[in-house]
Amino acid sequence: MSFAGTPHSGPLSPADFYTQALAEADAGKRRRLFADARQSNPASYQLWVKAAEVEEHWGADETKLKDLLSRGVTVFKNPGGTHCTENHDHSTHSVSGIADGPVSKDIWLNEASAAEKGGKSKTAAALHEAVGEVL
């Protein structure tokens, strides 16, 4: 049983998440692994890209990948969280372990290039679209 704030299977590194999720055919179990990895690594924007790569491996279409990546881009667009609607420098926030401020468009596009080079063209295209719409 998983308790709020505690990963279901203990701390899960991004590398462990990726390895385990690639081997997991059950979509529900992959979602649980992703939730555990996000809980263990709240400041890892790269985890969202890895999750999309995993879903591409398991046959997800570009629309599903874009939805997933749009959520990730949105999370790291405002590190103060959705509760902060003030018009100010959000990089002053330190919420959920995200202390380095927003992840820039260039950083996301570098992740898209890396995905493309790694043979994940659907993930790369979906990330380009998500970045274009969200940032």
HELIX and SHEET records of a PDB file:
HELIX    1   1 PRO A   14  ALA A   23  1                                  10    
HELIX    2   2 ALA A   27  SER A   40  1                                  14    
HELIX    3   3 GLN A   46  HIS A   57  1                                  12    
HELIX    4   4 GLU A   62  LYS A   77  1                                  16    
HELIX    5   5 HIS A   90  THR A   92  5                                   3    
HELIX    6   6 LYS A  105  LYS A  117  1                                  13    
HELIX    7   7 SER A  121  VAL A  134  1                                  14    
END                                                                             
